Amino acid sequence: MKQMKKFSNSKNSLTAIGILSISLITTSTYAINGTLPMIRSELNLTQAQVETLVTVPSFALALLVLFSSLISTKIGERLTVNIGVGIIGLTGIIPFLTENYPLILISRVFLGAGIGMINSLAVSLIASYFKEKTAATLLGFRASIEQVGQAFLTFIAGLLMNISWQAPFLVYLITIPILLMFNLFVPKEHKKVGDDKNGKEIDSEQSLDKRENSKISPIVWLLAILMAILVADYIGMQVRFAQIATNIISKDYNASPFMSVMLIIAMIGGILFGRFYQLMKFKLIYFSLALFAISNFIVANSHKSLPVLIFWIYFNRLSFTTNFSTGFSFVA
């Protein structure tokens, strides 16, 4: 609670809320995971076809993450966010309106593109409006809010399944209040606020101009590739975990409770991220990458032990959150 006292100024708090609200939908691709068996049955799809609805958005997401900074430089950060969130909302509800699989698949590609447009901005905007320590704290909250958003949308989608297989796609209407909060609460001017010793605000317009005019560092490109690999790994874990667990115990198995705990683990990682990042800076990514590699190796060989599988998948999720937040904070 001490960290939240830094945002006692109502204007700064609203700015933080407006920026953080973007993160509620940055993992919304997976909100329909529970609907996949129902979609497969209703549309007579193969397992590969139905899983593609979850995996294909990531290709567009990864591509747009690479170019989102260039797009925002050309048209501005606010317009990029508005377009990205708008694309998510419009294309997200298309499956509610049609049963045509190719059209649904195309809409999911554009959904991923919309998320890719706002993903890095959800982090860089924090660095634009808040100073270092405050920004690090907010980055930790952002990672947690991302998991809260996924958990909330997945829960609502599960309730809407009682209506029809198409109803869960209405969860993407959450983009409407997000657009309202962002445009109402986030000022157009970039004024960094937070915790400098004299309590003074720093105008970051000059630093922004320099950043916009500078070339993209090769390190940034390498980090972008790393982020894409991390996302691909995360998707594989999300899509295949239930099937792996079922194969281990050789009967139908409900893995949803463990998936929910996985989100809680990610939230804890997000909350702790700000503190660890202040202590270790970019060195944190080396530690979390090592944990990520070890957890992947053990998960890949956990064919007989469900407790071992679950334990190391949790560590994999924790290291994913830390790696992602560290990488984006460095780019920002």
BELMO-V801210 format. One line per field, one symbol per residue. ss: DSSP state (H for helix, E for strand, C for the rest). psi: psi as a letter, one per 20 degrees, with the letter a starting at -180 (. if undefined). A space follows every 10 residues. Layout:
ss->???
psi->???
This chain:
ss->CCHHHHHCCH HHHHHHHHHH HHHHHCCHHH HHHHHHHHHH HHHCCCHHHH HHHHHHHHHH HHHHHHHHHH HHHHHCHHHH HHHHHHHHHH HHCHHHHCCC HHHHHHHHHH HHHHHHHHHC HHHHHHHHHE CHHHHHHHHH HHHHHHHHHH HHHHHHHHHH CCCCCCHHHH HHHHHHHHHH HHHHHCCCCC EEECCCCCCC CEECHHHHHH HHHCCCCHHH HHHHHHHHHH HHHHHHHHHH HHHHHHHHHC CCCCCHHHHH HHHHHHHHHH HHHHHHHHHH HHHHHHHHHH HHHHHHHHHH CCCCCHHHHH HHHHHHHHHH HHHHHHHHHH HC
psi->hhhihikhph ghghgggggh hhihjikihj hjgiighggg ghjlrrhggh hhhhhhhhgh ggghhhjhhg ghhgiqgghg gggghggggg hhighhiqjo ghgggghhgh ghgghhhigh hhghhghhiq rgggggghhg hghghghggg gghggghhgi higrhhhhii hiiihghggg gghhhoqhqn opqcmrhikq qppjgghggg hhiqqpqhhg gghggghggg gggggggghi gghggghgik rppojghhhg hhhgghgghg higgghhhgi cihhhgghhg hggghggggh jmiioggggg ghhghghghg ggggggghhg g.
